[in-house]
Amino acid sequence: MCLSFSSNKLKSMFSDKIAVVTGATSGIGFSTSLRLSSLGAQLVLVGRDEAKLEEIWSRCHEINKRENLKIRADFHVQDEAEKVIRETINQFGRIDVLINNAGIQKFGGIEETSTEEFDEVMIVDLRSVLCIIKEAVPHLIESKGVIVNVSSINGIRSFPGKLSYNVAKAGLDQLTRSVSLGESCEFLVLPFIVTCNRIRNNEDTFSFSYTDLAKYGIRCNSVNPGVIVTELQKRAGLTDDEYEQYLERSKETHPLGRAGRADEVASAIVFLASDQASFITGVCLPVDGGRHATCAH
């Protein structure tokens, strides 16, 4: 008999899991933390704002009474990823789920975007994810853990006025797919065209020995939200009036006729992190009311 998401088993599906959530203090990260708490997870809550960290810690504690860990971290800073994983292991000794949600957005096209702004978005939205995954991998190998990256529909489709964000999220999608791969593969080549020291004499194949995470049973996926009602766009510079217009326009740009809610994205994240998705890896899942299926506008 199929289990429903209201069954007792699913309500405790994360009761033996340590889950790290970056960007836990607002929006999608906040909702995901609450959802994981309701499913029994022990949480590592990561964010920049101390007061908001205390708020999400208290909300999660009210739900499942667990002594979750909160870590203040700013992913503009290179060593913060190492700090998050180190403090997690010091406290709990393991990591089962890594949810990379922290991110920023900057508005501007090629003429308006400075190289400094471009670098800032790439550092926070892409490089920091690479760094925290690299730090977590030895521990995820032990637990056969799960990674879920929070990307964007901007990783799948390009939208005007968001150059740096488009590029960073497209890179994050490729990072998701790349680290989900398995063992080395053999490639057919034409020896008289391709010259490579990995090609054996008089043979028509060569192989790379590089290995990513599937070999260890680690799954890595992303969710790609459309417009979601969060503070992201306001932090990027939209006024209250501009943001209301932005949400109103979403009724036209999203086939389902509205912007999404953070809890709807959280549901997708929790699914991908759960054993219900045990044969899913390397997927970039749109959670966007169908926007990815339309012409970009």
N, C-alpha and C positions, 0 to 999 in steps of 0.2 A: 504494500500500500504506500502511495506517495505521502511524504510528509508535507504538511502545510507550514507556512511561516509563523503560524500561531501555536505550533506544537511546543510542548515543554522541552523537547530535545533541541529545537532550534533556538529557544529562548536562552539556552545555556551553551550554545555551540562554541562560544569563545571563553568558557569558564576556566580553561587551562592555558590560555594564550596571553602572552605579553605583546601588546600592540603599541608601536610608536606612531604618533600622529603629529606631523609638523604643521604649522599654521593652525593650531588647534583652537585659537582664541576667537575666531570669528567665522561666519559664513559656512562653507562646506566643511571645513575642519571641525568647527564647533558642533555641527549636526552629526558628523561622523563619530565624534567622541561620545556624544550622548547615545547614539545608536549602539556603539560597541559596548558601552557601559550596561545598557539594557540587556545585552546578550552575554554578560558576565565577564568581559575582558578586564585584565589588569592593564592600565594605561600609562604610557609615558606621554605627557602633554607638553608640547614644545611651542613656544611663541615668544614674541618680543616684548609684549606689554605685561608687566608684572601684575597689575590689577586685574586684567582680563584673564590671565593665567589662574589667578586665585578664584575668579568667578567660574570658569569651566571646571576647575578641580572640585569646587564645592558642589556644582550641579551633578557631576559624575559620582561624587561620593554619596550624595543623597539617593542616587539610583541603586547602587550596588554595595555601598558601604566599604569598598575596597580602598586601601591606602595607595592611591595612584601617585606617580612621580611627576612633578612639574619641573621643567627645565627652561630657563630663559635663554634664548639663543637668537642671534641675528645672522642670517645667512649671507649678508653682505661680507661677513668676516670669514676668512679662509678656514680657520681652525675650528669653527663652531660645529661642523659635522662630526669631527672626531670627538669633541666634547660630549655631544648628545649620545653617541654610541657608548663611549667610555662610562658615562654616568649611569646609563641604562644597565650595562653589564655589571657595574659595581653594585647596583641596587637589586637587580633581579637575576643576574647570571645567564640570561638568555633573551633572544628576540624571536618571536614567531611571525609577527606581521609588521611590515614597514609601510606606512602610508605617507607619501611625499606630497603634501598639499601646499606648503609655503610658497608664496609667489607674489610678484608685483606686476603692474602694468603701466606702460607709458604710452601716451598718445603722440602721434607724429608720423609723417611719411619720410621719404628719403631726404627731402629738403629741410625738414624741421628737426629730425632726430640727430642729436649730437653723438659723436662716438662715445662720449662718457655715458650718456643715457643708454645707448645700445649695450655697452659693456655691463652696466649695472643690471639691466634686465637679464642678460645672458648669465651673469654670475649667480643671481638669485634663483631664476627660473629653470636653469639648465645645469650649470656647473655645480651648484650645491647639491643637486639631486645625484649627479655622478659621484660626488665626494661621499655623501652619506651612504649610498649603496656600496661603494668600495669598502667603507669602514664596517658596514654591517655584514658583508658577505661571509666572513669566517663563522659568524654566529648563526646566520641563516642556513648555512650548510649543515650545522649541527642539528637544527630544528626542522630542516626541510621546509623553510618558511616561505612566506608570500610577500611580494612587493606590489603595491598599487600606487601608480603615479597619477596625480591629478593634472591632466593636460587641458586641452581646450579644443573647441571646434576650430579655433584659429590654427591649430596644428594640422588640420585636414584641409581647410579652405583659407584662402587669403582674403583679408578684409582691409579696406582702405583706412589709413590713419592709424594703423597699429603695427608698423613695420617690425619693430624690435620684438614685440609680443608674438607676432606671427612666426618669426624666425625661431625664437626660443621654444615655442610649443611644437613646431615641426621637428626641431632637434630632439625634444623630449620624447616625441612619438618614436623617432628612430632609435633613441636610447632604449626605450621600452622594448622594442622589437629585437634590438641587437643583443641585449643582455639576456633575453629569454631563450636564445639559441642553445643548441646542444653541442656535441663533440665535432671534431674536425670533419670536413667533407672533402671528397675528391672531386676535381674539376677536369672535364675534358678540355684539352688545348690543342692547338696546332703548333707543333714544335718548330716548324720552319718560320712561323710568324712571331711566336712568343718566346722570348729568351728569359729564363729565370733559373737561378741556382737550385730551386726546389724541383726542377724537372729532371727526372732520371734519363740517362742516355737511352735513345731508341724507344722510349715509351711515350704514350700520348696522354698521360695524366700526371697531375701533381696534387699534393694535399697540404693543407695548412693544419697545424697542430693546436691552433687557438681553441679554447673552450670557454663557453659562457655557462649559464646557470642551469639549464635543463638537465645536464648531466647529474646534478646533485638533487634533483627533484624540487628545485626552487621555481616557482611560477612568478612571472612578472607581466602585469597588464597595466593599462591606463584607462581612465574615464576621460571623455572629451565633452565637457559641458558646453551648451550654448549659453544664452543669456540667462543668468541665475540671479535672483534677488539677493545680493550681498552688498558689502561696502567696497568691493574691488574698484568699480568704476569711479566712485566718489574719491577714493584715495588716489586715483590716477588723475583727478582734476575736474571731474564733472560737478557742476553746481546742483543743488536740489532740483531746480526747474529742469535743467538739462537731463538729469537722471530720470525724472518722470517722463520726459519726452522719449528718452531712450527705451524705457519700459513699454511705453505706449506703442512705439514703432515695432517692438518685438511681437505684437499681435499680428503684424503683417509679415514679418520675416520668418516666423516659426509656424510651420503648418498646423500645429496644434493650437495656435491662436493665443499664445501667452508666453511670458517668461517662465522659467522653471523655478523650483524651490530648492533650497539647500538640502532639505531632507530627502528629496527625490534623487539627488546625486549621491547622498550618503547611502541610500539603499543599494545603488549599483556598486559602490565601493565595498560595502559589507558583503554583498554577494560574491564579488571577485575574490575577496579575502577569505571566503569560507570554503569548506569542503564541498559545498554545493557546486563549486566551479573547479573541481579537482582536475578536469581534463581541458582547462582553458588556460593558455599562456600565449604571450606575444600579441594580444588583442588590444586595439585602441577602440574603445566602445563609446560611440556618441550617445550622450544623454542630453539631447538638444531639441526635443520636440519636433524632430524631423528636419531641422535646418540644414544639416549636411547634405540632404537630398535635393536641395533647391539650388537655383542659380544664386551666386553670391551677390548680396545687395544689402 
